Amino acid sequence: MMRFLLLAYIIGLVGATPVLGAVMEHGDRILHRDKLSETSHFDDDGDHDSDYDHDAFLGNESDEFDNLSPEESRARLAAIVDRIDTDKNGYVSQDELQGWIQFTQQRYINEDVDKQWEQHNPDGKSSLKWEDYRKIVYGFLDDDQENPENEEETSNVSYEQMQSRDERRWRTADQNEDGALESAEFKFFLHPEDSDHMRDIVVTETLEDIDKDKDGKISLEEYISDMYKGESDETEPDWVKSEREQFKEFRDVNKDGFMDHDEVKNWIVPADFDHSEAEAKHLIFESDSD
């Protein structure tokens, strides 16, 4: 029965319509070991977005289902559920579903790394130097410096900042400190969330993103504005009010009104949190009627 209900739930997800809006899901800042979806985890009302479940379950195959007929979708999904049910007992357990989600996560990451490695390393060298990568991604900045009359100077400031950030991340991913990245190190660079030794650089980048006044810490208003872009004259949703309390009671551990680097790390890298396990529990809950 569980197998049928899970299949029915996922079939419903395949027909779901993306929800876009003014909210940035606050849980998205929590560092996932492997990202489950490009879709925001929650919609404008703070409710779980079914498109997130759709992507977490199907991984990089999710786009293919948008072009299938209902009959083809059901057949493909039934085959996937059969693969998830590894012990072939007719049921999908939480462990089996979690294992499948982890598989789809890693498959996406590995395929993305392979694609970008080939794109940025067309000669098939064993390692990629920072300068070679920089020229491919940010080489246009060199051209602009040679032509100072370029009217895009202001917009290029942000690209220069991105280049500096990427170079810092590159150095962190470069474990043997030779200035070049091998394929495994390139994976650290592209997907730092998947590597323990890259966690601090992600925390630093997160702090820099939210810290708009650049004082090295995150205020309550900076924290809220990162996740909620409501109009000035509208009433804040209850979940935003709840987040204000979360900041005061739990995020700001030392009660100084701000989040420093360590407090940001406690927030986005929570101890003993497995996102694939949480998503598996959610899918089981949504589809398990008894």
N, C-alpha and C positions, 0 to 999 in steps of 0.2 A: 504493500500500500504506500509506504514511504517513497518508493521509487516512482510510482505513478503521480503522487502529489508533487514531488519535486519537479518532474517533467512538466506537469500542468502549470506549475508556478513559473518555470523558466519560459515556457511557450508564451505565457502572458507578458513576460518581460520583453520578448523579442518584438512584440507589437507596440511597445511603449514609445512615447514621444519624448525627446529630450526636454528638460525643463531648464530655462535660462532665467537669470534675474539678478537682483542687486546684492545678493548675499554671497559671501565666500565662506564655504563651510569651514567652521572653526576647527574641526577635527582634522582637516586636510593638512594642517601644519604639523600634526603628529607624524614623526618620521616612520614611514612604512618601510620595512626591509625590502619589499618589492612592491612597486606601485601596482594597484589593482586596476585602475582606470584613469583616463584623462577627464572623465565626467566628475563634476562635483558630487560629493557623497550625500549632500542634503540639498533640498530645494529652498525656495524663498521663505517658506514657513518653518524651516528647520527640520522638516520631515525627511525621512530616508528617500533618496531618489532611486527609483527602480532601475534606471539606466545604469547606475553604478553596479547593481547586482548583475545585470545583463553582461557588462564587460568583465566583471570579476569571474563569472562562470565560464564565459566563452573565450576570454583572452583575445588574442589577435584575430580570431575567427569571427568576432562579433559583427564586423562590417559586412562580411559575406552573407549573413543571415538577412540583412536588409533587402537583398535582391532575390531572395528565395520566395517561392509560393508557400502558403500555409502548410500544404502537404509535404513539401520538401523540407521545410523547417522542422516539422514534427519528426520526420524520418531521421534527419541529421541529429536532432536532439536526443532521440531515443538511442541512437548509436553511441552518443557521448555518455549518456547515463549508464549504458552497459559497460563502458570503459571505466567509469568511476566505481562501479560495483565490483571491486577487485576480487572479493571472495565469492561472487556469483550466488548470493543467497536471496536475491530479489529485493534487497533493501540497500539504501545508501546511508551509511553511518556518518557521523560527524567527522571521524578520522579520515574516512574515504574522501569526503567532500573537501576537507582541509588539504589533503594530499593533492587533489586535483587542482585546487586553487593555486597551491604552491607551484605545481607543474606549469600552469598557464603563465604565472608570473615570470618564472625563470625562462620559459620559452620566449616570451616577449623580449626580455632583457638581452638574452643571447643573440636573438635575431637582430635586434637593434644595434648591438655592438658590432656584429659581423658586417652589417650593412654600412655603418659609419666608418669602420676600420678600412673597408674596401674603398669607400668614397674618399677618405683622407689619406690613404696610403696606396695609391694606384699602382705603384711599382712593386708592391708586395714585399717590402722590406720587413725585417724581423722586429724593427722598432720605429717609432715615429718621433722625430725631434719637435720640440716646442716651436721653433722658428718656422718649420715647414707647416705645422698645423696653423700657426698664427697667420701666415701668408694666405692660406686658403680661406680662413674664416674672417680675418680682419685686415686683409691686404689693402682693401679700399681706403683704409685710414692713411696708409702711406701715400697714396695718390692725392688725397685731400691736403696733406701737409705740403706736397710739392706745388699745389695750386691754392694758395691762401685766399684767393678771391672767391673760393667756393662758398655759397650762401648756406650750406648745410652744417656750418661749423658748430652751431649750438646743439643740434641733434647728435653730432658725432661725439660730444662729451660723454653721453651715456654709453656709447659703444666703446669708448676708451676705458670707461669704468668696468664694463663687461670684460674687456680684454684683460685688465689688471686682475679681476676676480678669477677669470679662467686660468691665468698664469699661476696664481696662488694655489688654486685647486690642483693644477697640473703638478706643481712641486710636491704637494701632499701625496698625490697618487704615485709619484715617482719613488718607489720604495728603495731602489738601489742607487738613487741620487746620481744618475748618469745624464740627466737632462732630457732623456728620451723615454717614451713609454712603450713597453711591449704590449701585446694584445690584452693580457690579464690586467695590466696597470691601466690601460685605456678604458677597461670596464670600470675600474674604480673611479676614473675621471668622469665618465658619462653617467654612472649610476652610483654616486657616493652613498646613497641610502642602503646599499647592499653590502657595505664593508664597515666593520667596526672601527678600523683606524681612520676612517673618513668622517666619523660622526661629528667631531669638533668643528670641522670646516663647514659642515652643513648648519650647525648651530650658529656659527659666526655669520654665515650668509643670511640666515633667517633673521637674526638680530639686525643686521644692516638693512634688510628689506623693510622691516617694520619701523625701525628707528628713524623717523622722518626728520627730526631736528638734529640728528647726528651727535647726541650727547653720550652715546655709548650704552644706553639703556632704553627700556620700553616703558612708556607711561600707560596709564589706563586707557586714555583716549587713542593712543597709537595702537594699542592692542585691539580695541573695538573697531577702529576704522579699517583695520586689516581684514576684517571679516564681514563688516556691514557697511554698505554704502547708501543708506537711506537718505531721503530728503530731510532738510532741516525742520520742516513743519509737520512731519509725520511722527506718530507715536511709535516708539521702539517696540518691536515684537518681544514677547515674553522671554524667548530664548536669548535675546541680547541682554535683557536685564539679568538673566541667570548667569550669563558670561561675565557681567560686571561683578557679580558676587563671587564667581569662581576666581577671578583675578584677585580680589581683595582677600578672600579666605584661603586660597590654596596656591595660586601662582606666585604671588608676592610673599615669599616665605619669611623674609626679614621685616616685612611691614614698613618699608620705606617709601611706598607708593610707586615703585618701579620694579621691573624685572631685569636683573643683570644676566650675564652670560650663563652662570650656573643655574639660575632659575629658568632661563629659556631652555636649557638642556633638560632639566627635570620635566619640563612641559612637553617638548617634542620628542624626547627619547625616554618615555616612561619605562620604568623597570617592569619586567615580566609581562610585557604586552606584545601579543602576536596578532598582527592584523588579519592574517589568513584564518586564524582560529576564530577571531571575532566575526568575520564575514561568514564563515561556515556555520557558526551558531545562529547567526541572523537568518541565513537561508533555510536552515533546518526549522527554525521557529516559524518562519513564514509559510512553510509548506507542510508541516507536521500537524495535522488536525487533532490528533489525540495525544 
